Amino acid sequence: MTLETILGLGLLLTTATKLRLSGAPVGPGEIFLVVWIAATLVREIRQPGLLLTPALRHMLIFWTLFAIAESLGTMTALVIGDKHDTGLFLHDVMAYPLVGTMACMAVLGSDAEARLQRTARSMTAWGTVLLAPQLAAGWHLIQMPLFDPWFGDRLEGWSTNPNQLAFLCALLVLAAMHLADTAVTTRARMISLACMVVPLCVGRLTKTDTFTFALIGATAVYGFGKMRIWITWSSPQPSLRPALAWMLMIAVPLLLVAGVPFAVRATADSGHLAQGLLKNGGKEATQETDLRLALWREAISRGLEARMLGLGPGPHLPIPPDLVAARETEPTLDKGAGHPPVNGTPDFEAHNTLLDLFTQGGVLADASLLWLTGMALVRTWRARMAGLTALLSSLVIFASTNLIVREPAFWFGIALCLVAGEATGRALPTGYRS
C-alpha cells in the first residue's frame, strides 16, 4: 500500500466516527494518519536535507501563530477563571497537533504537488468504495449493521453528524472535479467524473443546506475561472469548443444534483424556488437562522469578554435555551454521540469557523487563518487552476456554518491549493538540501 493510499484512507475514515470503539478518542482514520506521518517522517529523515518551499513556509507560519493564539487564550481563561469542559478542551488539544503535523508534512518536498495529486486520485476512488454502502443504506437497499445510519431523516452514515459527512462529500466531489479538469487523457478524465457520482448522491441525502450552496458556489467560481483562463489564453489559436464541452461535462453533474430537487419543486414564485434549495422545503429555515444568529452574537460577546485573546481550545458557548427546550420535546434532536450534554458548562460551538476561533484564540487565530486562506487563493489563481479555486471556495462556504479546522480533510484541501503550480522551492541554508 502506497503512502498516498494510506493518507487517502486516513482522510476518509477520520469522519467515520461510528467505527471507533465505544469511548475511544481515536479510530481507524486517526490510526492511518499516524502511520502515514511516521512513514513520511522516516522518508524525510533519509533525505539529505529539508527544502523550504513556499507552501511549507506558509504552513509553518500559520501553525506557529495559531499555537501562540491558542496558548494566549488558555492563559487568559486561567486568569479570568473561565469555566470550560475539560474533556472537550483535551479533545482539541489532541486534535490540533495531529492535523497541524499532517498539514505541514503534506506539503514537504519539491514533489509535494505530484504526491498530493496522487493522494487526491486515491482518495476519490476509495471515497466511492466507502460511500457506496452508505448510499445503499440511504436508499434502503441494505441494512447497515451495528448502528443506525440516520439522524432523523438525514443520512449520517458512518459519521455522528450529517454535516460532517456532507463536508467530506463536497470535498470528494470538488477534488474529482479538479482531477477531471487537469487530466491529460480522456480515460483519466472520465474516471474522475465517475468518482463524483456517489459522493454527490450521498451529500444530497444528508440534507445539509451548506452542501447545496457549496456546490452551487463552487460551480460558479469554476465557470468564472475557466472564462478568465480562456480570455487570457496566450495561444494564437485557442480551441474553445472542446474546452467548453469538457467544462459543461464537469459542471453539469454538480448543477443537476444540487438543482433538480428544488427545480422540480419550484414554480414561478421565486420564494418557492428559494425554499427548494433548503432541506424540508425551508420549513426550518427561520428557526435555524435565529438560532445561528443567537450563537454568533454570543460568540462575539464571549470573545470581547476575553479581550479578543480567546479562551483556549474547546467550545465556549452555553447551549441556547431554545435548543435545550427542543431537546425535551423532540427525541431525535441534537442528541447522542457527538452532541454536548446540558450540564451547566459552556460546551457549545458557534458553528462558524471564524467565530469559534475568535472564542478560542481571539483576533490572532482569525487573522492567521484568513492570511493562510488568502495565500492558498493566490496560489490557485496564479496557477490558473479553476478546479482548485472552486474547491477552496467550497471550504470557505462550509467554514461559514461549521467549525472545520479540526478536520484533516480540510487541511488536505488547503495543502492541495498551497502547492498549486509549485515545482521548485527555496532551500534552507547550511546543512539542508538545495
C-alpha positions as a Markdown table, in Angstrom:
| # | Residue | x | y | z |
|---|---|---|---|---|
| 1 | Met | 0.0 | 0.0 | 0.0 |
| 2 | Thr | 1.5 | 3.4 | -1.0 |
| 3 | Leu | 1.8 | 6.3 | 1.3 |
| 4 | Glu | -0.7 | 8.2 | -0.9 |
| 5 | Thr | -3.3 | 5.5 | -0.3 |
| 6 | Ile | -2.7 | 5.4 | 3.4 |
| 7 | Leu | -3.2 | 9.2 | 3.6 |
| 8 | Gly | -6.3 | 9.0 | 1.5 |
| 9 | Leu | -7.8 | 6.3 | 3.7 |
| 10 | Gly | -6.9 | 8.2 | 6.8 |
| 11 | Leu | -8.7 | 11.4 | 5.5 |
| 12 | Leu | -11.8 | 9.4 | 4.6 |
| 13 | Leu | -12.0 | 7.4 | 7.8 |
| 14 | Thr | -11.5 | 10.3 | 10.2 |
| 15 | Thr | -15.1 | 11.3 | 9.5 |
| 16 | Ala | -16.3 | 7.7 | 10.2 |
| 17 | Thr | -16.5 | 8.3 | 13.9 |
| 18 | Lys | -19.1 | 5.5 | 14.4 |
| 19 | Leu | -16.3 | 3.0 | 13.5 |
| 20 | Arg | -14.4 | 3.9 | 16.7 |
| 21 | Leu | -14.6 | 1.5 | 19.6 |
| 22 | Ser | -17.0 | 2.7 | 22.3 |
| 23 | Gly | -15.5 | 5.5 | 24.2 |
| 24 | Ala | -12.2 | 5.5 | 22.2 |
| 25 | Pro | -10.9 | 9.0 | 21.2 |
| 26 | Val | -9.4 | 7.7 | 18.0 |
| 27 | Gly | -10.5 | 5.3 | 15.3 |
| 28 | Pro | -9.2 | 3.8 | 12.1 |
| 29 | Gly | -8.8 | 7.2 | 10.4 |
| 30 | Glu | -6.6 | 8.6 | 13.0 |
| 31 | Ile | -4.5 | 5.3 | 13.0 |
| 32 | Phe | -4.0 | 5.6 | 9.3 |
| 33 | Leu | -2.9 | 9.2 | 9.7 |
| 34 | Val | -0.4 | 8.4 | 12.4 |
| 35 | Val | 1.0 | 5.6 | 10.3 |
| 36 | Trp | 1.3 | 7.9 | 7.3 |
| 37 | Ile | 3.0 | 10.6 | 9.5 |
| 38 | Ala | 5.5 | 8.1 | 10.9 |
| 39 | Ala | 6.3 | 6.7 | 7.4 |
| 40 | Thr | 6.6 | 10.1 | 5.9 |
| 41 | Leu | 8.9 | 11.2 | 8.8 |
| 42 | Val | 11.2 | 8.2 | 8.1 |
| 43 | Arg | 11.3 | 9.1 | 4.4 |
| 44 | Glu | 12.2 | 12.7 | 5.1 |
| 45 | Ile | 14.9 | 11.7 | 7.6 |
| 46 | Arg | 16.6 | 9.6 | 4.9 |
| 47 | Gln | 16.7 | 12.6 | 2.6 |
| 48 | Pro | 19.9 | 14.8 | 2.6 |
| 49 | Gly | 18.0 | 17.9 | 3.7 |
| 50 | Leu | 14.7 | 19.8 | 4.0 |
| 51 | Leu | 13.5 | 22.0 | 1.2 |
| 52 | Leu | 11.7 | 25.1 | 2.5 |
| 53 | Thr | 9.1 | 25.6 | -0.2 |
| 54 | Pro | 6.6 | 28.5 | -0.1 |
| 55 | Ala | 3.8 | 26.1 | 0.8 |
| 56 | Leu | 5.8 | 24.7 | 3.8 |
| 57 | Arg | 6.8 | 28.2 | 4.9 |
| 58 | His | 3.1 | 29.3 | 4.9 |
| 59 | Met | 2.0 | 26.3 | 6.9 |
| 60 | Leu | 4.8 | 26.7 | 9.4 |
| 61 | Ile | 4.0 | 30.4 | 9.9 |
| 62 | Phe | 0.3 | 29.7 | 10.3 |
| 63 | Trp | 0.7 | 26.9 | 12.8 |
| 64 | Thr | 3.2 | 28.9 | 14.8 |
| 65 | Leu | 0.8 | 31.8 | 15.1 |
| 66 | Phe | -2.1 | 29.5 | 15.8 |
| 67 | Ala | -0.3 | 27.8 | 18.6 |
| 68 | Ile | 0.6 | 31.2 | 20.1 |
| 69 | Ala | -3.0 | 32.3 | 19.8 |
| 70 | Glu | -4.4 | 29.2 | 21.5 |
| 71 | Ser | -1.8 | 29.4 | 24.3 |
| 72 | Leu | -2.7 | 33.1 | 24.9 |
| 73 | Gly | -6.3 | 32.1 | 25.0 |
| 74 | Thr | -5.7 | 29.3 | 27.5 |
| 75 | Met | -3.7 | 31.7 | 29.8 |
| 76 | Thr | -6.5 | 34.3 | 29.5 |
| 77 | Ala | -9.1 | 31.7 | 30.6 |
| 78 | Leu | -6.9 | 30.8 | 33.6 |
| 79 | Val | -6.5 | 34.4 | 34.6 |
| 80 | Ile | -10.2 | 35.3 | 34.4 |
| 81 | Gly | -11.3 | 32.0 | 35.9 |
| 82 | Asp | -13.3 | 30.9 | 32.9 |
| 83 | Lys | -15.3 | 27.6 | 33.2 |
| 84 | His | -14.9 | 25.1 | 30.4 |
| 85 | Asp | -15.5 | 21.4 | 29.6 |
| 86 | Thr | -12.2 | 19.7 | 30.3 |
| 87 | Gly | -12.9 | 16.7 | 28.1 |
| 88 | Leu | -13.7 | 18.9 | 25.0 |
| 89 | Phe | -10.7 | 21.1 | 25.8 |
| 90 | Leu | -8.4 | 18.0 | 25.7 |
| 91 | His | -10.1 | 16.8 | 22.5 |
| 92 | Asp | -9.0 | 20.0 | 20.7 |
| 93 | Val | -5.5 | 19.8 | 22.4 |
| 94 | Met | -5.0 | 16.4 | 20.9 |
| 95 | Ala | -6.7 | 17.2 | 17.5 |
| 96 | Tyr | -4.8 | 20.4 | 16.6 |
| 97 | Pro | -1.3 | 18.9 | 16.8 |
| 98 | Leu | -2.4 | 15.9 | 14.7 |
| 99 | Val | -3.9 | 18.0 | 11.9 |
| 100 | Gly | -1.1 | 20.5 | 12.1 |
| 101 | Thr | 1.6 | 17.8 | 11.7 |
| 102 | Met | -0.4 | 16.3 | 8.9 |
| 103 | Ala | -0.8 | 19.6 | 7.1 |
| 104 | Cys | 2.9 | 20.5 | 7.3 |
| 105 | Met | 4.1 | 17.1 | 6.3 |
| 106 | Ala | 1.7 | 17.0 | 3.3 |
| 107 | Val | 3.5 | 20.0 | 1.7 |
| 108 | Leu | 7.0 | 18.7 | 2.4 |
| 109 | Gly | 9.4 | 18.5 | -0.6 |
| 110 | Ser | 9.5 | 19.8 | -4.2 |
| 111 | Asp | 7.3 | 16.9 | -5.3 |
| 112 | Ala | 4.5 | 17.7 | -2.9 |
| 113 | Glu | 2.2 | 18.7 | -5.7 |
| 114 | Ala | 2.6 | 15.4 | -7.5 |
| 115 | Arg | 2.1 | 13.4 | -4.3 |
| 116 | Leu | -1.0 | 15.3 | -3.3 |
| 117 | Gln | -2.4 | 14.8 | -6.8 |
| 118 | Arg | -1.9 | 11.1 | -6.4 |
| 119 | Thr | -3.5 | 11.2 | -2.9 |
| 120 | Ala | -6.5 | 13.0 | -4.4 |
| 121 | Arg | -6.9 | 10.3 | -7.0 |
| 122 | Ser | -6.6 | 7.6 | -4.4 |
| 123 | Met | -9.0 | 9.5 | -2.0 |
| 124 | Thr | -11.7 | 10.0 | -4.7 |
| 125 | Ala | -11.5 | 6.4 | -5.8 |
| 126 | Trp | -11.7 | 4.9 | -2.3 |
| 127 | Gly | -14.3 | 7.5 | -1.4 |
| 128 | Thr | -16.6 | 5.9 | -3.9 |
| 129 | Val | -15.9 | 2.5 | -2.5 |
| 130 | Leu | -16.5 | 3.5 | 1.1 |
| 131 | Leu | -19.5 | 5.7 | 0.4 |
| 132 | Ala | -21.3 | 3.1 | -1.7 |
| 133 | Pro | -22.6 | 1.0 | 1.2 |
| 134 | Gln | -23.7 | 4.2 | 3.0 |
| 135 | Leu | -25.6 | 5.3 | -0.1 |
| 136 | Ala | -27.2 | 1.8 | -0.4 |
| 137 | Ala | -28.3 | 2.1 | 3.2 |
| 138 | Gly | -29.7 | 5.6 | 2.4 |
| 139 | Trp | -31.7 | 4.2 | -0.4 |
| 140 | His | -32.9 | 1.3 | 1.9 |
| 141 | Leu | -31.2 | -1.3 | -0.4 |
| 142 | Ile | -29.3 | -2.8 | 2.6 |
| 143 | Gln | -29.4 | -2.7 | 6.3 |
| 144 | Met | -26.3 | -1.2 | 8.0 |
| 145 | Pro | -25.3 | -3.4 | 10.9 |
| 146 | Leu | -24.3 | -2.3 | 14.4 |
| 147 | Phe | -25.6 | 1.3 | 14.1 |
| 148 | Asp | -28.4 | 3.5 | 12.6 |
| 149 | Pro | -27.2 | 5.4 | 9.5 |
| 150 | Trp | -29.9 | 8.1 | 10.0 |
| 151 | Phe | -30.1 | 11.2 | 12.1 |
| 152 | Gly | -33.9 | 11.8 | 11.9 |
| 153 | Asp | -34.5 | 12.0 | 8.2 |
| 154 | Arg | -30.9 | 12.9 | 7.4 |
| 155 | Leu | -28.2 | 10.4 | 6.3 |
| 156 | Glu | -25.1 | 10.5 | 8.5 |
| 157 | Gly | -23.8 | 7.0 | 7.5 |
| 158 | Trp | -20.6 | 6.2 | 9.5 |
| 159 | Ser | -20.4 | 9.7 | 10.9 |
| 160 | Thr | -22.0 | 11.0 | 14.0 |
| 161 | Asn | -23.1 | 14.2 | 12.3 |
| 162 | Pro | -24.7 | 14.7 | 8.8 |
| 163 | Asn | -22.8 | 17.9 | 8.3 |
| 164 | Gln | -19.5 | 16.0 | 8.8 |
| 165 | Leu | -20.5 | 13.5 | 6.1 |
| 166 | Ala | -21.7 | 16.3 | 3.8 |
| 167 | Phe | -18.4 | 18.2 | 4.1 |
| 168 | Leu | -16.5 | 15.0 | 3.1 |
| 169 | Cys | -18.8 | 14.5 | 0.1 |
| 170 | Ala | -18.3 | 18.1 | -1.0 |
| 171 | Leu | -14.5 | 17.8 | -0.8 |
| 172 | Leu | -14.6 | 14.5 | -2.8 |
| 173 | Val | -16.8 | 16.0 | -5.5 |
| 174 | Leu | -14.7 | 19.0 | -6.0 |
| 175 | Ala | -11.4 | 17.1 | -5.8 |
| 176 | Ala | -12.7 | 14.8 | -8.5 |
| 177 | Met | -13.7 | 17.9 | -10.5 |
| 178 | His | -10.2 | 19.3 | -10.2 |
| 179 | Leu | -8.7 | 15.9 | -11.3 |
| 180 | Ala | -11.1 | 15.8 | -14.3 |
| 181 | Asp | -10.2 | 19.4 | -15.2 |
| 182 | Thr | -6.4 | 18.7 | -15.1 |
| 183 | Ala | -6.5 | 15.2 | -16.6 |
| 184 | Val | -4.3 | 14.7 | -19.6 |
| 185 | Thr | -6.2 | 11.7 | -21.1 |
| 186 | Thr | -9.8 | 11.1 | -21.8 |
| 187 | Arg | -9.8 | 7.9 | -19.8 |
| 188 | Ala | -8.5 | 9.7 | -16.7 |
| 189 | Arg | -11.0 | 12.5 | -17.0 |
| 190 | Met | -13.9 | 10.0 | -17.3 |
| 191 | Ile | -12.7 | 8.1 | -14.2 |
| 192 | Ser | -12.6 | 11.3 | -12.3 |
| 193 | Leu | -16.1 | 12.3 | -13.5 |
| 194 | Ala | -17.4 | 8.9 | -12.4 |
| 195 | Cys | -15.9 | 9.4 | -8.9 |
| 196 | Met | -18.2 | 12.4 | -8.5 |
| 197 | Val | -21.5 | 10.4 | -8.7 |
| 198 | Val | -21.6 | 8.6 | -5.4 |
| 199 | Pro | -20.5 | 11.5 | -3.1 |
| 200 | Leu | -23.0 | 13.8 | -4.9 |
| 201 | Cys | -25.8 | 11.4 | -4.1 |
| 202 | Val | -24.7 | 10.8 | -0.5 |
| 203 | Gly | -24.3 | 14.6 | 0.0 |
| 204 | Arg | -27.8 | 15.2 | -1.1 |
| 205 | Leu | -29.2 | 12.5 | 1.3 |
| 206 | Thr | -27.5 | 14.3 | 4.2 |
| 207 | Lys | -30.0 | 17.2 | 3.6 |
| 208 | Thr | -27.3 | 19.7 | 4.5 |
| 209 | Asp | -28.1 | 23.1 | 3.1 |
| 210 | Thr | -24.4 | 24.1 | 3.1 |
| 211 | Phe | -23.6 | 21.2 | 0.8 |
| 212 | Thr | -26.0 | 22.5 | -1.8 |
| 213 | Phe | -24.8 | 26.1 | -1.5 |
| 214 | Ala | -21.2 | 25.0 | -1.6 |
| 215 | Leu | -21.7 | 23.1 | -4.9 |
| 216 | Ile | -23.6 | 26.0 | -6.5 |
| 217 | Gly | -20.9 | 28.5 | -5.3 |
| 218 | Ala | -18.1 | 26.2 | -6.4 |
| 219 | Thr | -19.7 | 25.7 | -9.9 |
| 220 | Ala | -20.0 | 29.5 | -10.3 |
| 221 | Val | -16.4 | 30.0 | -9.3 |
| 222 | Tyr | -15.2 | 27.2 | -11.6 |
| 223 | Gly | -17.1 | 28.7 | -14.6 |
| 224 | Phe | -15.7 | 32.2 | -13.8 |
| 225 | Gly | -12.2 | 30.8 | -13.5 |
| 226 | Lys | -12.4 | 28.9 | -16.8 |
| 227 | Met | -13.7 | 32.0 | -18.6 |
| 228 | Arg | -10.8 | 34.0 | -17.2 |
| 229 | Ile | -8.3 | 31.4 | -18.5 |
| 230 | Trp | -9.8 | 31.4 | -21.9 |
| 231 | Ile | -10.0 | 35.2 | -22.2 |
| 232 | Thr | -6.3 | 35.5 | -21.3 |
| 233 | Trp | -5.2 | 32.4 | -23.3 |
| 234 | Ser | -1.9 | 33.1 | -25.0 |
| 235 | Ser | -2.2 | 30.5 | -27.7 |
| 236 | Pro | -2.6 | 32.1 | -31.2 |
| 237 | Gln | -5.4 | 29.6 | -32.0 |
| 238 | Pro | -7.1 | 28.5 | -28.8 |
| 239 | Ser | -9.7 | 25.8 | -29.2 |
| 240 | Leu | -12.7 | 26.9 | -27.2 |
| 241 | Arg | -15.2 | 24.3 | -28.4 |
| 242 | Pro | -13.5 | 21.3 | -26.8 |
| 243 | Ala | -12.7 | 23.2 | -23.7 |
| 244 | Leu | -16.3 | 24.4 | -23.3 |
| 245 | Ala | -17.6 | 20.8 | -23.9 |
| 246 | Trp | -15.4 | 19.5 | -21.1 |
| 247 | Met | -16.3 | 22.3 | -18.8 |
| 248 | Leu | -20.0 | 21.5 | -19.3 |
| 249 | Met | -19.4 | 17.8 | -18.8 |
| 250 | Ile | -17.7 | 18.5 | -15.5 |
| 251 | Ala | -20.0 | 21.2 | -14.2 |
| 252 | Val | -23.4 | 19.9 | -15.3 |
| 253 | Pro | -23.5 | 17.0 | -12.8 |
| 254 | Leu | -23.0 | 19.4 | -9.9 |
| 255 | Leu | -25.8 | 21.6 | -11.1 |
| 256 | Leu | -28.1 | 18.6 | -11.7 |
| 257 | Val | -27.7 | 17.0 | -8.3 |
| 258 | Ala | -27.8 | 20.3 | -6.5 |
| 259 | Gly | -30.6 | 21.8 | -8.6 |
| 260 | Val | -33.0 | 19.1 | -9.6 |
| 261 | Pro | -34.6 | 18.6 | -6.2 |
| 262 | Phe | -35.6 | 22.2 | -5.8 |
| 263 | Ala | -36.2 | 22.9 | -9.5 |
| 264 | Val | -38.9 | 20.2 | -9.6 |
| 265 | Arg | -40.5 | 21.9 | -6.6 |
| 266 | Ala | -40.1 | 25.4 | -7.9 |
| 267 | Thr | -42.8 | 27.4 | -9.5 |
| 268 | Ala | -42.9 | 30.9 | -11.0 |
| 269 | Asp | -42.8 | 32.2 | -7.4 |
| 270 | Ser | -39.2 | 33.0 | -6.5 |
| 271 | Gly | -40.0 | 32.3 | -2.9 |
| 272 | His | -40.8 | 28.7 | -3.7 |
| 273 | Leu | -37.5 | 28.5 | -5.7 |
| 274 | Ala | -35.6 | 29.6 | -2.7 |
| 275 | Gln | -37.4 | 27.1 | -0.4 |
| 276 | Gly | -36.4 | 24.3 | -2.8 |
| 277 | Leu | -32.8 | 25.0 | -2.0 |
| 278 | Leu | -33.2 | 24.2 | 1.6 |
| 279 | Lys | -33.9 | 20.9 | 3.4 |
| 280 | Asn | -37.5 | 20.1 | 4.2 |
| 281 | Gly | -38.6 | 22.8 | 1.8 |
| 282 | Gly | -37.2 | 25.6 | 4.0 |
| 283 | Lys | -39.7 | 24.9 | 6.8 |
| 284 | Glu | -37.0 | 25.1 | 9.4 |
| 285 | Ala | -35.0 | 28.0 | 7.9 |
| 286 | Thr | -36.4 | 30.7 | 10.1 |
| 287 | Gln | -35.7 | 28.8 | 13.3 |
| 288 | Glu | -32.2 | 27.8 | 12.2 |
| 289 | Thr | -31.4 | 31.3 | 11.2 |
| 290 | Asp | -32.5 | 32.7 | 14.5 |
| 291 | Leu | -30.5 | 30.0 | 16.4 |
| 292 | Arg | -27.3 | 30.7 | 14.4 |
| 293 | Leu | -27.6 | 34.5 | 14.8 |
| 294 | Ala | -28.0 | 34.0 | 18.6 |
| 295 | Leu | -25.0 | 31.7 | 18.7 |
| 296 | Trp | -22.9 | 34.2 | 16.6 |
| 297 | Arg | -23.9 | 37.1 | 18.9 |
| 298 | Glu | -22.9 | 35.0 | 21.9 |
| 299 | Ala | -19.6 | 34.1 | 20.3 |
| 300 | Ile | -18.7 | 37.8 | 19.7 |
| 301 | Ser | -19.7 | 38.6 | 23.2 |
| 302 | Arg | -17.5 | 35.9 | 24.7 |
| 303 | Gly | -14.6 | 36.9 | 22.5 |
| 304 | Leu | -14.9 | 40.5 | 23.6 |
| 305 | Glu | -15.1 | 39.5 | 27.3 |
| 306 | Ala | -11.7 | 37.7 | 26.7 |
| 307 | Arg | -10.2 | 41.0 | 25.4 |
| 308 | Met | -10.1 | 39.4 | 21.9 |
| 309 | Leu | -7.4 | 37.0 | 23.1 |
| 310 | Gly | -9.7 | 34.0 | 23.2 |
| 311 | Leu | -10.3 | 31.4 | 25.9 |
| 312 | Gly | -8.2 | 28.5 | 24.6 |
| 313 | Pro | -9.2 | 25.2 | 22.8 |
| 314 | Gly | -12.7 | 23.8 | 23.0 |
| 315 | Pro | -16.2 | 25.2 | 22.8 |
| 316 | His | -17.1 | 28.2 | 25.0 |
| 317 | Leu | -20.8 | 28.9 | 24.4 |
| 318 | Pro | -23.7 | 27.9 | 26.5 |
| 319 | Ile | -26.3 | 25.7 | 24.8 |
| 320 | Pro | -29.1 | 28.1 | 23.6 |
| 321 | Pro | -32.3 | 27.9 | 25.8 |
| 322 | Asp | -34.4 | 27.2 | 22.7 |
| 323 | Leu | -32.3 | 24.1 | 21.9 |
| 324 | Val | -32.5 | 22.9 | 25.5 |
| 325 | Ala | -36.3 | 23.1 | 25.4 |
| 326 | Ala | -36.5 | 21.5 | 22.0 |
| 327 | Arg | -34.4 | 18.6 | 23.2 |
| 328 | Glu | -37.0 | 17.8 | 25.8 |
| 329 | Thr | -39.8 | 17.6 | 23.2 |
| 330 | Glu | -38.1 | 16.2 | 20.2 |
| 331 | Pro | -36.3 | 12.9 | 21.0 |
| 332 | Thr | -34.2 | 12.9 | 17.8 |
| 333 | Leu | -33.0 | 16.5 | 18.0 |
| 334 | Asp | -29.3 | 17.1 | 18.7 |
| 335 | Lys | -28.8 | 14.1 | 21.0 |
| 336 | Gly | -26.4 | 11.2 | 21.2 |
| 337 | Ala | -22.8 | 10.8 | 20.4 |
| 338 | Gly | -21.0 | 14.0 | 19.3 |
| 339 | His | -23.6 | 16.3 | 20.9 |
| 340 | Pro | -22.7 | 18.2 | 24.1 |
| 341 | Pro | -24.8 | 17.5 | 27.1 |
| 342 | Val | -26.7 | 20.1 | 29.1 |
| 343 | Asn | -24.6 | 20.2 | 32.3 |
| 344 | Gly | -24.3 | 23.9 | 33.0 |
| 345 | Thr | -20.8 | 24.2 | 31.4 |
| 346 | Pro | -20.3 | 26.2 | 28.2 |
| 347 | Asp | -19.8 | 23.4 | 25.8 |
| 348 | Phe | -21.5 | 24.5 | 22.6 |
| 349 | Glu | -19.9 | 25.9 | 19.4 |
| 350 | Ala | -20.9 | 28.9 | 17.2 |
| 351 | His | -20.9 | 26.7 | 14.1 |
| 352 | Asn | -18.8 | 29.3 | 12.3 |
| 353 | Thr | -15.1 | 28.7 | 12.0 |
| 354 | Leu | -14.0 | 32.3 | 12.4 |
| 355 | Leu | -16.3 | 33.0 | 15.4 |
| 356 | Asp | -15.3 | 29.7 | 17.1 |
| 357 | Leu | -11.7 | 30.5 | 16.6 |
| 358 | Phe | -12.4 | 34.0 | 17.9 |
| 359 | Thr | -13.6 | 32.5 | 21.2 |
| 360 | Gln | -10.5 | 30.2 | 21.2 |
| 361 | Gly | -7.6 | 32.2 | 20.0 |
| 362 | Gly | -9.0 | 35.7 | 19.5 |
| 363 | Val | -8.1 | 38.0 | 16.7 |
| 364 | Leu | -4.7 | 36.4 | 16.1 |
| 365 | Ala | -6.3 | 33.0 | 15.4 |
| 366 | Asp | -8.7 | 34.5 | 12.9 |
| 367 | Ala | -6.1 | 36.7 | 11.2 |
| 368 | Ser | -3.7 | 33.8 | 10.7 |
| 369 | Leu | -6.4 | 31.6 | 9.1 |
| 370 | Leu | -7.6 | 34.4 | 6.8 |
| 371 | Trp | -3.9 | 35.0 | 5.8 |
| 372 | Leu | -3.4 | 31.3 | 5.0 |
| 373 | Thr | -6.6 | 31.1 | 3.1 |
| 374 | Gly | -5.6 | 34.2 | 1.1 |
| 375 | Met | -2.2 | 32.6 | 0.3 |
| 376 | Ala | -4.0 | 29.5 | -1.0 |
| 377 | Leu | -6.3 | 31.6 | -3.1 |
| 378 | Val | -3.3 | 33.5 | -4.6 |
| 379 | Arg | -1.6 | 30.2 | -5.5 |
| 380 | Thr | -4.6 | 28.6 | -7.2 |
| 381 | Trp | -5.3 | 31.9 | -9.1 |
| 382 | Arg | -1.8 | 32.3 | -10.3 |
| 383 | Ala | -1.6 | 28.7 | -11.3 |
| 384 | Arg | -4.8 | 29.1 | -13.3 |
| 385 | Met | -6.4 | 26.0 | -11.6 |
| 386 | Ala | -10.1 | 26.8 | -11.7 |
| 387 | Gly | -11.0 | 23.4 | -10.1 |
| 388 | Leu | -8.8 | 24.2 | -7.0 |
| 389 | Thr | -10.2 | 27.7 | -6.7 |
| 390 | Ala | -13.7 | 26.2 | -6.7 |
| 391 | Leu | -12.6 | 23.7 | -4.1 |
| 392 | Leu | -11.2 | 26.5 | -1.9 |
| 393 | Ser | -14.5 | 28.4 | -2.3 |
| 394 | Ser | -16.4 | 25.4 | -1.0 |
| 395 | Leu | -14.2 | 25.2 | 2.0 |
| 396 | Val | -14.9 | 28.8 | 2.8 |
| 397 | Ile | -18.7 | 28.3 | 2.4 |
| 398 | Phe | -18.6 | 25.3 | 4.8 |
| 399 | Ala | -16.4 | 27.3 | 7.2 |
| 400 | Ser | -19.3 | 29.8 | 7.5 |
| 401 | Thr | -21.6 | 27.2 | 9.0 |
| 402 | Asn | -19.3 | 24.8 | 10.7 |
| 403 | Leu | -16.0 | 24.6 | 12.7 |
| 404 | Ile | -13.9 | 22.6 | 10.2 |
| 405 | Val | -10.3 | 23.4 | 11.2 |
| 406 | Arg | -10.2 | 20.1 | 13.2 |
| 407 | Glu | -11.0 | 18.1 | 10.1 |
| 408 | Pro | -7.9 | 16.6 | 8.4 |
| 409 | Ala | -9.8 | 16.7 | 5.1 |
| 410 | Phe | -10.0 | 20.5 | 5.4 |
| 411 | Trp | -6.2 | 20.7 | 5.7 |
| 412 | Phe | -5.7 | 18.4 | 2.7 |
| 413 | Gly | -7.7 | 20.8 | 0.7 |
| 414 | Ile | -5.7 | 23.8 | 1.9 |
| 415 | Ala | -2.4 | 21.9 | 1.2 |
| 416 | Leu | -3.6 | 21.0 | -2.3 |
| 417 | Cys | -4.2 | 24.7 | -3.0 |
| 418 | Leu | -1.0 | 25.9 | -1.5 |
| 419 | Val | 1.2 | 23.6 | -3.7 |
| 420 | Ala | -0.7 | 24.6 | -6.8 |
| 421 | Gly | 1.7 | 25.1 | -9.6 |
| 422 | Glu | 4.7 | 24.7 | -7.3 |
| 423 | Ala | 7.7 | 23.0 | -8.9 |
| 424 | Thr | 10.7 | 24.4 | -7.0 |
| 425 | Gly | 11.3 | 26.0 | -3.7 |
| 426 | Arg | 13.9 | 27.9 | -1.8 |
| 427 | Ala | 16.3 | 25.8 | 0.2 |
| 428 | Leu | 17.2 | 26.3 | 3.9 |
| 429 | Pro | 20.8 | 27.4 | 4.4 |
| 430 | Thr | 23.7 | 25.4 | 5.8 |
| 431 | Gly | 23.2 | 21.7 | 6.0 |
| 432 | Tyr | 20.0 | 21.4 | 4.0 |
| 433 | Arg | 19.3 | 20.2 | 0.5 |
| 434 | Ser | 19.4 | 22.7 | -2.2 |
